[in-house]
Amino acid sequence: MAGLQSGAPTPQSITVHGASRVLEIGFSDGATFRIPFELMRINSPSAEVKGHGPGQEVLQTGKRNVTLLELEPVGNYAVKPVFSDGHDTGIFSWDLLYELGAKQEQLWAEYESRLKAAGVDRDAPMVEKGGHGCASH
């Protein structure tokens, strides 16, 4: 699991904005990001989203209105969000949150490309895949 890179910026403030569905994070290098909950959810580092290896990623859809129910600290290096759709297995390191904030435009463009390639809409309901025996989700 990714922890902190040596010398990497660390959060100085974290604010959950429920009405606008964004996580606002101020880092030690002066950067402040407003990360939409949807962007966090579709880029969750969990096996449920990333799979167990290359090519096993699961395209997330229907997450536009997802909210955060909880944001639990994980040691001194991460937080674990509990999303309103029941997803609660992604651990977001400070490095990952910084990357999500800094690369939002690129990540949205990549997401739109993946949606287009799959022929699905961002708001389409998730299609449940058959069980694959993984107990991690």
C-alpha atoms as one frame of an Amber mdcrd trajectory, in Angstrom:
protein
   0.000   0.000   0.000   1.277   3.460  -0.839   2.183   5.532   2.178   3.925
   8.848   2.289   6.816   9.511  -0.003   9.705  11.049   1.881   9.303  14.822
   1.909   5.828  14.677   0.336   3.305  17.353   1.345   1.024  16.404   4.221
  -2.524  17.621   4.912  -2.848  20.642   7.174  -6.638  20.756   6.918  -9.362
  18.436   5.670 -12.953  19.644   5.305 -15.898  17.599   4.087 -18.375  19.796
   2.195 -21.503  17.644   2.132 -23.781  19.996   0.172 -21.305  20.492  -2.698
 -19.970  16.913  -2.373 -16.284  17.821  -2.271 -13.382  17.074   0.036 -11.243
  20.173   0.571  -7.645  19.491   1.540  -4.956  22.021   2.346  -1.401  20.650
   2.121   1.849  21.694   3.786   3.261  23.021   0.497   0.423  25.569   0.265
  -1.643  23.638  -2.303  -5.367  23.390  -1.640  -7.616  21.057  -3.588 -11.374
  20.566  -3.765 -11.810  16.933  -4.803 -15.328  15.848  -5.805 -16.568  12.761
  -3.973 -17.402  11.238  -7.374 -13.775  11.583  -8.507 -12.610   9.894  -5.308
 -15.154   7.094  -5.682 -14.371   6.289  -9.318 -10.635   6.311  -8.542 -10.793
   4.336  -5.319  -7.609   2.340  -4.737  -9.662  -0.667  -3.626  -9.581  -4.068
  -5.303 -13.290  -3.597  -6.054 -12.342  -0.748  -8.437  -8.719  -1.483  -9.400
  -9.046  -5.255  -9.584  -6.221  -7.580  -8.605  -3.964  -6.820 -11.549  -3.634
  -4.980 -14.835  -6.710  -5.201 -17.034  -9.026  -6.087 -14.136 -10.186  -2.536
 -13.423 -13.940  -2.097 -13.030 -15.370   1.024 -14.690 -17.456   2.859 -12.118
 -20.719   4.491 -13.213 -23.676   6.087 -11.456 -21.500   7.792  -8.857 -22.290
  11.477  -9.642 -24.394  11.957  -6.492 -22.392   9.785  -4.122 -21.762  11.357
  -0.709 -19.384  10.715   2.168 -20.972   9.200   5.247 -17.708   8.993   7.190
 -14.037   9.801   6.775 -11.942   7.632   9.084  -8.250   8.321   9.775  -5.808
   5.510   8.976  -2.627   5.998  10.966  -0.682   9.118  10.021  -0.759   8.465
   6.294  -4.318   8.091   4.976  -8.087   8.260   5.354 -10.766   5.668   4.621
 -13.988   7.160   3.273 -17.332   5.460   3.668 -19.428   6.370   0.632 -23.223
   6.492   0.463 -23.277   3.629  -2.074 -21.787   1.313   0.561 -18.209   1.398
  -0.762 -15.818   1.480   2.194 -12.720  -0.506   1.213 -10.516   2.190  -0.355
  -7.674   3.646   1.705  -6.626   7.031   0.323  -3.023   7.910   1.212  -1.968
  11.558   1.374   0.009  10.961  -1.842  -3.084   9.657  -3.637  -5.259  12.540
  -2.434  -2.614  15.024  -3.603  -2.499  13.301  -6.996  -6.306  13.297  -7.293
  -6.347  17.009  -6.514  -3.456  17.968  -8.769  -4.538  15.863 -11.759  -8.312
  16.352 -11.682  -8.593  17.598 -15.263  -6.538  14.690 -16.619  -8.397  12.122
 -14.498 -11.801  13.395 -15.669 -10.637  13.255 -19.319  -9.391   9.671 -18.858
 -12.690   8.712 -17.207 -14.712  10.223 -20.059 -12.545   8.300 -22.564 -13.091
   5.019 -20.710 -16.852   5.653 -20.590 -16.940   6.388 -24.317 -14.867   3.305
 -25.143 -17.226   1.155 -23.064 -20.297   2.750 -24.633 -21.792   3.710 -21.283
 -22.980   6.925 -19.714 -21.500   8.416 -16.554 -24.897   8.129 -14.838 -25.633
   4.564 -15.956 -26.270   2.179 -13.067 -23.396  -0.125 -12.190 -23.625  -3.521
 -13.844 -22.951  -6.219 -11.291 -20.350  -8.723 -12.392 -20.595 -12.372 -11.466
 -18.882 -13.447  -8.275 -15.185 -14.135  -8.625 -14.451 -15.553  -5.202 -12.571
 -12.539  -3.863 -13.323 -11.996  -0.212 -11.887  -8.448  -0.277 -15.190  -6.882
  -1.331
